[in-house]
């Protein structure tokens, strides 16, 4: 299945993003096997750093390290995919500044919603940072549901029992990018959240 054939933005209405950095994941060999979806913030400033870019992209390095920190024997993004985990971003373009505006997140959440529709058997969603949390809350509200993740600091919300589309939702911290190597306390919490999501999805044996 080619994800980016059906998930694209035709208008690019947002003012705080770099349209040249627009990126949607490409091929997923078996969407029926996906049990965990990890949603991070936005596309990389350098397209060569996106999850599925060839070579040694930054997002892949930090994410593989995060899964290794969680005790998972992986060495590449393909290893993570083989375990039934799909990786994507809430915002499909790169950001221009430090933060991403709420209206941009809401607009792009419509693309994310269509993307998530492609994976019918998800058991856990990893929401890596405030942008991912805001996007998922927006999707839920459009469907007439309440917030998936309540307002509040992530460190207080972690470990709560939250559901989205009938699956568990785990609020966590951003693992994609250079800050992952700096903030050691968040790195530990990210590892704990990944381990918890995989346990809920019973994925430890998948692809082993």
ABEGO torsion letter per residue (X at the ends): XBAAAABBBAAGABAABBAAABBBBBBBABAAABABBBBBABBBABAAABAABBEBBAAAAAAAAAAAAAGBBBABAAAAAAAGBBBBBABABBBABABBBAAAAAAAAAAAAAAAAABAABABBBBBEAAAAAAAAAAAAAAGBBBABBBEBAAAABGBBBBBGGBBBBBBBBABEAAAAABAAAAAAAAAAAAAAAAAAGAAABGX
